[in-house]
Amino acid sequence: MNQVKEYRKLMEELEEKLKAKDLDVQTLQDKVRYLEREKHHFEDAALRYKEELKKLAKEQFEMKKAVQTTVKELAAFII
């Protein structure tokens, strides 16, 4: 009879431990999903910044060309 009680007690303890592990697993899965969403957010932001950087580099190049042309025209006018 004592063995049956001990067995039941052990089974209850194991069930409690399994429930705790299930909660731990669920918490970790939630964190993974959150991090995946954050990763996608940062990837999208990085893509937008990359496109903006390309646009700014193009504008800078065009401005540099315009300044060079103006300087050449000014030099030709002076000479």
N, C-alpha and C positions, 0 to 999 in steps of 0.2 A: 504494500500500500504506500509506503514511504517512497518507494522508487517511482510510482505513478505520480505522486505529488511533485517530486523533484523533476521528473520528466516534463510535466505540465509547466512548472516554473521556468525551466530552461527554455521550453518552447515559447512561452510568453516573453522572456527576455530576448530571445532571438527575433521574435516578431517586432518588438520595440526597436531593436537595432536595425532591422530591415526598413522599418518606417523612417527612421532617422536617415538612413542611407538614401532612401528614395527621395526624401526632402533635399538632401545634399545634392543629389544628381539633378533634381528639378531646378534647384537654385543655380547650379553650374550651367545647365542648359539655357536658362533665362539669361544669364550673363553672356553666354556665347552668342545668343540671338541679338542681344543689345550691342555687343561689340561688332557683330557683322553689319548691323544697321549703321553704326558709327563709321565703320570702314567704308561703306558705300557713300556715306555723306562726305567723308574726306576725299574719296576718289573723285566724286562729282565736283567738289570745290577745287581740287587740284587741276582737273580738266578745264574748268572755267578760268582759273588763274593762268594756265598755260596758254589758252587761247587769247586772253587779254595781253599777256606778255608778247605773244607773236604780233598782235595788233600794234602794240606800243613800239616794238622794234621796227615794224614797217613804217610807222609814222616818223620815228626818229631818223630812219634812213632817208625818207622823202624830205624831211626838214634839212638834213645835212646836204642833200643834193641841191636844194633850193638856195641854201646859204652859199654853197660853192659857186653856183651859177651867178648869184648876185655879186659875189666878190669878183668873179671874172669880168662881169659886165662893168663893174665899177672901175676895175683896173684898166680895162680897155678904154673907158671914158676918160680916165685921168691921163693915160698915155696918149 
